[in-house]
Amino acid sequence: MDPATIAGIGLAFAAIFVSMIMEGGNPASIMLIPAMILVFGGTLGAAMAGGMLKDFLGLIGSFQRVLLAKATASDDLVESIVKLAEKARREGLLALEDAMKDVDNAFLKKGLQLAIDGTDSDELRDILEAEVDAKKKADKAAAKIFEGMGGYAPTIGIIGTVLGLVHVLENLSEPSSLGHLIAGAFVATLWGVLSANVLWLPMASKLKRLSEIECGQMELVIAGIINIQAGANPRLVAQKLRSLLPPAPEKKEAA
């Protein structure tokens, strides 16, 4: 699991609450259930109205993916493909049928099975690339829901503030309660802006980044399988695949 998202959200909330306490405020003062119900419930409703039901039903899965996803290191994937290329070079393509049992990557396993079954290289590429395109579209739709929520939340918060101010105007005859009511009215705007910028928009960015990494690895797999099927030299396969990886950060030489 990559802890960046959970740690980042925790750090953001910690910074907000610590700053409140340092300024003499009380974090409990913004924990107003009606305002939170309005902002979070209204945001979810607006997101549902702005998309397809099948996309919205996948929201729980998207949450889990953002918070718990574990991306396989591309270097490890390249090593696995090169080992398969070495085995295929020594023992033939059919020998990979037994090696598939140790393959954890479902996409790699599917591509190997197509290659072992004798699928033409052009058809194999078309099938696997179509799956990559389908994944990109699904990930884009999931990220778009979070982006939409990031856009709706501040506006829903403003609606909550307007409703709160209406309630304030209804109680002008009780000046002693106006301060509390006005403060409560602005809590909805706070939660709208906070949820958009600490939760929904960062989650959309994380989904996009995960999609880039996973689709990039799928493209690595396609290139690897095509080369294995063609009987390419494992060293050449390794060089080709590593050329597709982003350059590693340069290490500074010790003075």
FIDREN-497173 format. One line per 4 residues: their letters; for each residue x, y, z of N, C-alpha, C, O. Coordinates in steps of 0.05 Angstrom, whole numbers, plus 5000, padded with zeros to 4 digits. Example, Ala and Ser with C-alpha at 12.3 -4.5 7.8 and 13.67 -1.06 7.14 Angstrom:
% residues 2
AS = 5264 4886 5156 5246 4910 5156 5264 4934 5156 5285 4934 5169  5257 4955 5142 5273 4979 5143 5258 5001 5157 5268 5023 5161 .
END
This chain:
% residues 255
MDPA = 5017 4976 5000 5000 5000 5000 5017 5025 5000 5037 5027 5015  5011 5044 4983 5025 5070 4982 5012 5089 5002 4988 5096 4999  5026 5097 5023 5014 5113 5045 5011 5142 5038 5002 5157 5055  5019 5151 5014 5020 5180 5009 4993 5193 5012 4992 5215 5024 .
TIAG = 4972 5181 5002 4946 5194 5003 4936 5196 5032 4927 5218 5041  4936 5174 5047 4927 5174 5074 4944 5193 5091 4933 5209 5107  4970 5192 5087 4988 5210 5103 4984 5239 5095 4984 5257 5113  4979 5245 5069 4975 5272 5061 4949 5284 5072 4948 5306 5081 .
IGLA = 4927 5268 5071 4902 5277 5081 4904 5281 5111 4894 5301 5122  4917 5262 5125 4921 5265 5154 4937 5290 5161 4931 5304 5180  4958 5296 5145 4975 5319 5150 4959 5345 5146 4962 5364 5161  4942 5345 5125 4926 5369 5119 4906 5375 5142 4904 5398 5151 .
FAAI = 4892 5354 5151 4873 5358 5173 4888 5366 5199 4878 5382 5214  4911 5354 5204 4927 5360 5227 4935 5390 5227 4934 5404 5247  4944 5399 5203 4952 5427 5201 4928 5446 5206 4931 5466 5220  4905 5438 5196 4881 5455 5200 4874 5456 5230 4869 5478 5241 .
FVSM = 4872 5433 5243 4864 5432 5271 4885 5445 5289 4878 5459 5309  4910 5440 5284 4931 5452 5300 4931 5482 5298 4934 5496 5318  4927 5492 5274 4926 5522 5271 4902 5533 5285 4903 5555 5297  4879 5519 5285 4856 5528 5300 4862 5530 5330 4855 5549 5343 .
IMEG = 4874 5509 5340 4880 5508 5369 4900 5530 5376 4897 5543 5397  4921 5535 5359 4940 5555 5365 4928 5583 5365 4938 5601 5379  4907 5587 5350 4893 5613 5349 4871 5615 5370 4857 5635 5371  4869 5595 5387 4850 5596 5409 4823 5584 5402 4804 5587 5418 .
GNPA = 4821 5572 5379 4795 5560 5371 4792 5531 5381 4810 5520 5393  4769 5520 5376 4763 5493 5385 4754 5477 5361 4734 5483 5348  4770 5456 5353 4762 5440 5330 4734 5429 5331 4721 5424 5310  4724 5424 5355 4696 5414 5358 4676 5434 5347 4653 5426 5341 .
SIML = 4683 5459 5345 4664 5480 5337 4656 5477 5308 4635 5487 5299  4673 5463 5292 4666 5460 5263 4653 5432 5258 4646 5426 5235  4651 5416 5279 4639 5390 5276 4609 5392 5279 4597 5380 5297  4596 5407 5260 4567 5410 5261 4555 5390 5242 4558 5392 5218 .
IPAM = 4540 5371 5254 4529 5349 5238 4511 5359 5215 4514 5349 5193  4492 5378 5220 4475 5387 5197 4491 5398 5174 4485 5392 5151  4512 5414 5179 4528 5426 5158 4543 5404 5143 4545 5404 5118  4554 5384 5157 4569 5362 5145 4550 5345 5128 4558 5335 5107 .
ILVF = 4526 5340 5138 4507 5324 5123 4500 5338 5097 4499 5326 5075  4496 5364 5099 4489 5380 5075 4511 5379 5054 4507 5374 5031  4536 5384 5063 4558 5386 5045 4565 5359 5032 4567 5356 5008  4569 5338 5049 4577 5312 5039 4554 5299 5024 4558 5287 5003 .
GGTL = 4530 5300 5035 4507 5288 5022 4500 5302 4996 4494 5290 4976  4500 5329 4997 4494 5345 4973 4515 5340 4951 4508 5339 4928  4540 5339 4959 4561 5334 4940 4558 5307 4926 4561 5305 4902  4553 5286 4942 4549 5260 4930 4525 5259 4912 4526 5247 4890 .
GAAM = 4503 5273 4920 4479 5274 4903 4484 5289 4877 4475 5280 4855  4499 5311 4878 4505 5326 4854 4523 5309 4835 4520 5310 4811  4542 5295 4847 4560 5278 4831 4544 5256 4817 4549 5249 4794  4525 5244 4832 4509 5223 4820 4492 5234 4797 4489 5222 4776 .
AGGM = 4481 5259 4801 4464 5270 4780 4480 5277 4755 4469 5278 4733  4506 5283 4759 4523 5291 4736 4536 5269 4722 4552 5274 4703  4531 5244 4729 4545 5222 4716 4526 5198 4711 4502 5201 4715  4537 5176 4704 4522 5151 4700 4521 5136 4726 4540 5136 4742 .
LKDF = 4499 5121 4730 4496 5106 4755 4517 5085 4758 4527 5081 4780  4525 5072 4736 4545 5051 4738 4572 5062 4746 4587 5049 4760  4578 5087 4738 4603 5100 4746 4602 5107 4776 4621 5103 4790  4579 5117 4785 4576 5125 4813 4577 5101 4831 4588 5102 4854 .
LGLI = 4566 5078 4823 4566 5054 4839 4594 5043 4844 4599 5029 4863  4613 5051 4827 4640 5042 4830 4656 5061 4849 4680 5058 4851  4642 5080 4861 4656 5100 4878 4670 5088 4902 4692 5096 4909  4657 5068 4914 4670 5054 4937 4696 5040 4929 4716 5042 4943 .
GSFQ = 4695 5027 4906 4719 5014 4896 4741 5035 4890 4764 5029 4894  4733 5058 4880 4752 5079 4874 4765 5089 4900 4789 5095 4901  4748 5092 4921 4759 5100 4947 4781 5081 4956 4803 5089 4964  4774 5055 4955 4793 5034 4964 4818 5035 4947 4840 5032 4958 .
RVLL = 4815 5039 4922 4838 5039 4904 4856 5063 4910 4881 5060 4910  4844 5086 4915 4860 5110 4921 4876 5107 4947 4899 5114 4949  4862 5095 4967 4874 5094 4994 4892 5069 4998 4911 5070 5013  4885 5047 4984 4899 5022 4989 4914 5010 4966 4927 4990 4969 .
AKAT = 4913 5024 4943 4926 5012 4919 4956 5009 4923 4970 5026 4935  4966 4987 4913 4995 4982 4914 5005 4977 4885 5000 4956 4873  5020 4996 4875 5030 4994 4848 5056 4978 4848 5074 4983 4864  5057 4958 4830 5081 4941 4828 5103 4958 4815 5099 4973 4797 .
ASDD = 5127 4955 4826 5150 4970 4814 5155 4961 4786 5156 4937 4780  5158 4981 4768 5162 4974 4739 5188 4958 4735 5189 4941 4718  5208 4964 4751 5234 4949 4749 5230 4919 4755 5241 4902 4741  5213 4913 4775 5208 4885 4782 5193 4872 4759 5197 4848 4753 .
LVES = 5174 4887 4746 5159 4876 4724 5177 4869 4701 5175 4849 4688  5196 4887 4695 5215 4883 4673 5232 4858 4679 5236 4841 4661  5241 4854 4704 5256 4831 4711 5240 4805 4706 5251 4785 4696  5215 4805 4714 5198 4782 4710 5195 4775 4680 5196 4752 4672 .
IVKL = 5191 4796 4664 5188 4791 4635 5214 4780 4623 5213 4762 4606  5236 4791 4632 5262 4782 4621 5267 4753 4628 5277 4737 4612  5260 4745 4653 5263 4717 4661 5246 4699 4644 5254 4677 4636  5222 4708 4637 5204 4692 4619 5216 4691 4591 5215 4670 4578 .
AEKA = 5228 4713 4582 5241 4712 4556 5265 4693 4555 5269 4679 4535  5280 4691 4577 5302 4672 4578 5292 4644 4577 5304 4627 4564  5270 4638 4592 5259 4611 4592 5248 4604 4564 5252 4581 4555  5235 4623 4552 5224 4617 4525 5246 4613 4505 5243 4597 4486 .
RREG = 5268 4628 4508 5290 4625 4489 5304 4598 4492 5312 4586 4472  5306 4588 4517 5319 4563 4522 5301 4539 4515 5310 4520 4503  5276 4540 4524 5258 4517 4523 5235 4519 4504 5220 4500 4500  5231 4542 4492 5209 4545 4474 5185 4559 4487 5183 4560 4512 .
LLAL = 5168 4570 4471 5145 4586 4481 5126 4569 4498 5115 4579 4517  5123 4544 4490 5104 4527 4505 5113 4522 4534 5097 4515 4551  5139 4526 4539 5149 4521 4566 5139 4542 4586 5141 4538 4610  5129 4564 4575 5119 4585 4593 5092 4578 4606 5083 4591 4624 .
EDAM = 5080 4557 4596 5054 4549 4607 5057 4541 4637 5040 4548 4653  5079 4528 4644 5084 4521 4672 5093 4546 4687 5086 4549 4711  5109 4563 4674 5119 4587 4688 5096 4607 4695 5099 4623 4713  5074 4605 4680 5052 4624 4685 5040 4621 4713 5028 4639 4724 .
KDVD = 5045 4597 4725 5033 4592 4752 5046 4612 4773 5033 4618 4793  5070 4621 4767 5084 4639 4786 5080 4668 4779 5092 4685 4792  5064 4674 4758 5060 4701 4749 5037 4713 4765 5014 4702 4764  5041 4735 4778 5020 4748 4794 5004 4769 4778 4981 4774 4783 .
NAFL = 5017 4781 4758 5005 4801 4742 4984 4789 4723 4991 4774 4705  4959 4796 4727 4937 4784 4711 4939 4791 4682 4934 4774 4664  4947 4815 4676 4949 4824 4648 4972 4809 4634 4969 4801 4611  4995 4806 4648 5017 4791 4637 5009 4762 4632 5016 4750 4612 .
KKGL = 4995 4751 4651 4986 4723 4648 4967 4719 4624 4970 4700 4609  4949 4738 4620 4931 4737 4598 4946 4739 4571 4940 4724 4553  4965 4757 4570 4981 4760 4545 4998 4736 4539 5000 4727 4516  5009 4724 4560 5025 4699 4556 5008 4677 4545 5016 4661 4528 .
QLAI = 4983 4675 4556 4965 4654 4548 4958 4657 4518 4956 4638 4503  4953 4682 4510 4947 4687 4482 4971 4679 4464 4968 4668 4443  4995 4686 4473 5019 4679 4458 5023 4649 4456 5029 4639 4435  5019 4635 4479 5022 4606 4479 5001 4593 4461 5007 4572 4449 .
DGTD = 4977 4604 4460 4956 4593 4444 4960 4598 4414 4944 4589 4397  4982 4612 4407 4988 4616 4379 4975 4640 4366 4972 4641 4341  4966 4659 4382 4953 4683 4371 4973 4699 4354 4996 4703 4363  4964 4707 4331 4982 4724 4314 4990 4749 4329 4975 4760 4345 .
SDEL = 5015 4757 4325 5027 4779 4340 5011 4805 4337 5007 4821 4356  5001 4810 4312 4985 4835 4308 4958 4833 4323 4949 4853 4335  4946 4809 4322 4920 4806 4336 4925 4808 4366 4909 4820 4380  4947 4796 4375 4953 4797 4404 4956 4826 4413 4946 4834 4434 .
RDIL = 4971 4841 4397 4975 4869 4404 4949 4884 4405 4944 4900 4423  4932 4879 4384 4906 4893 4383 4889 4887 4407 4876 4905 4419  4888 4861 4415 4872 4853 4438 4881 4866 4464 4865 4877 4479  4907 4866 4468 4918 4877 4493 4916 4907 4494 4910 4919 4514 .
EAEV = 4921 4920 4471 4919 4949 4470 4891 4958 4474 4886 4980 4485  4871 4942 4464 4843 4949 4468 4837 4949 4498 4821 4965 4508  4849 4930 4512 4844 4928 4541 4856 4952 4556 4845 4962 4575  4880 4961 4546 4892 4985 4558 4874 5009 4553 4870 5025 4572 .
DAKK = 4864 5012 4529 4846 5035 4523 4821 5034 4540 4812 5055 4550  4810 5010 4544 4786 5008 4561 4792 5016 4590 4775 5029 4603  4816 5008 4600 4823 5016 4627 4827 5046 4629 4818 5058 4649  4839 5058 4610 4843 5087 4610 4816 5101 4612 4813 5121 4627 .
KADK = 4796 5092 4596 4770 5105 4596 4756 5101 4623 4744 5120 4634  4759 5077 4635 4746 5072 4661 4759 5089 4683 4745 5100 4700  4785 5091 4682 4799 5107 4702 4793 5137 4699 4790 5152 4718  4790 5146 4674 4783 5174 4669 4755 5180 4680 4751 5201 4691 .
AAAK = 4737 5161 4676 4709 5165 4687 4709 5166 4717 4695 5183 4729  4726 5149 4730 4727 5149 4759 4739 5175 4770 4729 5187 4789  4761 5184 4757 4773 5209 4765 4754 5233 4761 4754 5252 4777  4738 5232 4740 4720 5254 4734 4699 5257 4756 4691 5279 4761 .
IFEG = 4691 5235 4768 4671 5237 4790 4683 5252 4813 4670 5270 4824  4708 5246 4820 4721 5260 4842 4726 5290 4835 4723 5307 4852  4733 5295 4810 4737 5322 4802 4710 5338 4803 4710 5361 4812  4689 5324 4795 4662 5336 4797 4655 5343 4826 4645 5364 4832 .
MGGY = 4661 5324 4844 4656 5329 4873 4672 5352 4883 4663 5368 4900  4697 5355 4873 4713 5377 4881 4702 5404 4872 4707 5424 4884  4687 5404 4849 4675 5428 4839 4649 5434 4853 4642 5457 4858  4633 5413 4860 4607 5417 4872 4609 5425 4901 4593 5441 4911 .
APTI = 4628 5413 4916 4629 5416 4945 4629 5446 4954 4614 5453 4972  4647 5463 4943 4646 5491 4953 4620 5505 4948 4611 5521 4965  4607 5499 4925 4581 5512 4920 4559 5501 4939 4543 5517 4948  4560 5475 4944 4541 5464 4964 4546 5477 4991 4527 5483 5005 .
GIIG = 4571 5482 4997 4577 5495 5023 4566 5523 5024 4556 5532 5045  4567 5538 5001 4555 5565 5001 4525 5563 5004 4513 5580 5018  4513 5543 4992 4484 5540 4996 4478 5536 5026 4459 5548 5037  4494 5520 5040 4490 5516 5068 4494 5542 5084 4479 5547 5103 .
TVLG = 4513 5558 5076 4517 5584 5089 4493 5602 5085 4484 5616 5104  4482 5603 5061 4458 5619 5056 4435 5610 5073 4421 5627 5084  4431 5584 5075 4410 5573 5092 4414 5581 5121 4395 5588 5135  4439 5580 5129 4445 5588 5157 4440 5617 5162 4430 5625 5183 .
LVHV = 4447 5634 5142 4442 5663 5145 4412 5669 5145 4403 5688 5158  4397 5654 5130 4367 5657 5131 4357 5652 5160 4340 5666 5170  4369 5631 5172 4362 5624 5199 4370 5647 5218 4356 5653 5238  4393 5660 5212 4402 5682 5229 4382 5705 5227 4375 5717 5248 .
LENL = 4373 5711 5203 4353 5733 5200 4327 5727 5214 4313 5746 5222  4321 5702 5216 4296 5695 5230 4298 5699 5260 4278 5700 5275  4323 5703 5270 4327 5705 5299 4339 5732 5307 4354 5734 5327  4334 5753 5291 4345 5779 5297 4335 5790 5324 4347 5808 5336 .
SEPS = 4312 5779 5333 4300 5789 5358 4316 5778 5382 4311 5786 5405  4335 5759 5377 4350 5748 5399 4380 5754 5394 4395 5736 5385  4390 5778 5399 4417 5786 5393 4438 5768 5406 4460 5764 5395  4432 5757 5429 4452 5741 5444 4459 5716 5429 4481 5705 5434 .
SLGH = 4442 5706 5411 4447 5681 5397 4458 5685 5369 4465 5666 5356  4460 5710 5360 4468 5715 5332 4496 5707 5326 4502 5696 5305  4515 5712 5345 4543 5705 5340 4546 5675 5335 4560 5667 5316  4533 5659 5352 4535 5630 5348 4522 5621 5322 4533 5604 5308 .
LIAG = 4499 5633 5315 4486 5625 5290 4501 5633 5266 4503 5618 5246  4513 5657 5266 4529 5666 5243 4554 5648 5239 4561 5640 5217  4567 5642 5262 4591 5624 5260 4583 5597 5249 4597 5586 5232  4560 5587 5258 4551 5561 5248 4544 5562 5219 4547 5542 5204 .
AFVA = 4534 5585 5209 4527 5587 5181 4551 5584 5163 4549 5572 5141  4574 5594 5171 4597 5593 5154 4612 5566 5156 4631 5562 5140  4604 5549 5174 4617 5523 5176 4612 5506 5151 4629 5491 5142  4588 5510 5138 4582 5495 5114 4602 5502 5091 4611 5485 5077 .
TLWG = 4607 5528 5088 4627 5537 5068 4654 5525 5074 4669 5517 5056  4662 5525 5100 4687 5514 5108 4690 5485 5099 4710 5477 5087  4669 5469 5105 4670 5441 5098 4670 5437 5068 4682 5418 5057  4655 5454 5054 4655 5452 5025 4682 5456 5012 4691 5440 4996 .
VLSA = 4695 5478 5020 4722 5484 5010 4743 5464 5019 4760 5455 5004  4741 5456 5045 4760 5437 5056 4758 5410 5043 4778 5399 5035  4734 5400 5040 4730 5373 5028 4739 5373 4999 4751 5353 4990  4734 5395 4985 4742 5396 4957 4773 5395 4954 4783 5380 4937 .
NVLW = 4787 5410 4970 4816 5413 4967 4833 5394 4983 4856 5391 4977  4821 5381 5003 4836 5361 5019 4828 5333 5011 4844 5314 5015  4804 5329 5002 4795 5302 4996 4791 5297 4966 4806 5282 4953  4771 5310 4954 4762 5302 4927 4782 5308 4905 4788 5290 4889 .
LPMA = 4793 5332 4904 4812 5338 4883 4838 5322 4885 4849 5313 4865  4850 5319 4910 4873 5302 4912 4868 5273 4904 4885 5260 4893  4844 5263 4911 4837 5235 4903 4835 5233 4873 4844 5212 4862  4824 5253 4860 4823 5252 4830 4851 5251 4819 4857 5236 4800 .
SKLK = 4869 5268 4830 4897 5268 4820 4911 5241 4825 4926 5232 4808  4905 5229 4848 4917 5203 4854 4907 5181 4835 4923 5164 4826  4881 5182 4828 4871 5162 4809 4884 5166 4782 4891 5146 4769  4888 5190 4773 4901 5195 4748 4930 5185 4748 4939 5172 4729 .
RLSE = 4944 5189 4770 4971 5180 4772 4973 5150 4773 4990 5138 4759  4955 5137 4788 4954 5108 4788 4949 5097 4760 4961 5077 4752  4930 5110 4746 4923 5101 4719 4948 5103 4700 4953 5085 4684  4963 5125 4703 4987 5128 4686 5007 5106 4692 5018 5094 4673 .
IECG = 5011 5100 4717 5030 5079 4725 5021 5052 4714 5037 5037 4702  4996 5045 4720 4986 5018 4713 4984 5015 4682 4991 4993 4672  4975 5035 4668 4973 5033 4639 5001 5032 4627 5006 5018 4607  5020 5047 4638 5048 5045 4629 5059 5017 4633 5074 5008 4615 .
QMEL = 5053 5004 4655 5062 4977 4659 5049 4957 4640 5061 4938 4632  5024 4962 4634 5010 4945 4615 5023 4948 4587 5025 4928 4572  5032 4972 4580 5045 4976 4555 5073 4962 4555 5082 4951 4534  5086 4962 4578 5111 4946 4581 5106 4917 4576 5121 4904 4562 .
VIAG = 5084 4907 4587 5077 4878 4584 5073 4872 4554 5082 4851 4545  5058 4889 4540 5053 4884 4512 5079 4883 4496 5083 4865 4480  5097 4902 4501 5122 4902 4487 5138 4877 4494 5151 4866 4476  5138 4869 4519 5153 4846 4527 5142 4820 4514 5158 4804 4505 .
IINI = 5116 4817 4514 5104 4792 4503 5109 4791 4473 5115 4769 4462  5107 4813 4459 5112 4813 4430 5141 4805 4424 5146 4789 4406  5159 4814 4440 5187 4807 4437 5192 4777 4444 5208 4764 4431  5179 4768 4465 5182 4740 4473 5171 4722 4451 5183 4702 4444 .
QAGA = 5148 4730 4440 5135 4714 4419 5153 4713 4394 5154 4693 4379  5168 4735 4389 5185 4736 4366 5212 4722 4370 5228 4720 4352  5217 4712 4395 5241 4698 4402 5265 4716 4404 5288 4708 4399  5260 4741 4413 5282 4761 4415 5302 4753 4437 5294 4739 4456 .
NPRL = 5326 4762 4434 5347 4757 4455 5339 4770 4481 5331 4793 4481  5340 4755 4504 5331 4767 4529 5345 4793 4537 5333 4811 4549  5371 4795 4529 5386 4820 4535 5374 4843 4519 5371 4865 4530  5366 4837 4495 5354 4858 4478 5326 4865 4489 5319 4889 4489 .
VAQK = 5312 4845 4499 5285 4850 4511 5289 4869 4535 5273 4888 4538  5308 4863 4551 5313 4879 4575 5320 4908 4568 5309 4927 4580  5337 4912 4547 5344 4939 4539 5320 4954 4528 5316 4977 4534  5303 4940 4512 5280 4953 4501 5260 4962 4523 5250 4984 4522 .
LRSL = 5256 4944 4542 5236 4950 4563 5246 4972 4581 5231 4990 4589  5272 4971 4588 5283 4992 4606 5284 5019 4592 5283 5039 4606  5285 5019 4566 5284 5045 4552 5257 5058 4554 5254 5082 4549  5236 5042 4560 5209 5052 4563 5204 5063 4591 5184 5077 4595 .
LPPA = 5222 5058 4610 5218 5067 4637 5227 5096 4640 5246 5104 4626  5214 5111 4658 5224 5139 4663 5252 5138 4674 5259 5120 4689  5268 5157 4668 5296 5157 4678 5296 5159 4708 5281 5175 4720  5314 5144 4721 5317 5145 4750 5330 5171 4758 5347 5182 4743 .
PEKK = 5324 5183 4781 5336 5207 4790 5366 5203 4794 5375 5183 4805  5381 5223 4785 5410 5221 4786 5419 5224 4815 5410 5241 4830  5438 5207 4823 5449 5208 4850 5472 5228 4851 5490 5228 4833  5472 5245 4871 5494 5265 4873 5519 5251 4883 5519 5235 4902 .
EAA = 5541 5257 4870 5566 5245 4878 5576 5258 4904 5574 5282 4908  5587 5241 4921 5597 5252 4947 5621 5270 4942 5638 5264 4926  5622 5292 4957 5644 5311 4954 5670 5299 4965 5690 5312 4964 .
END
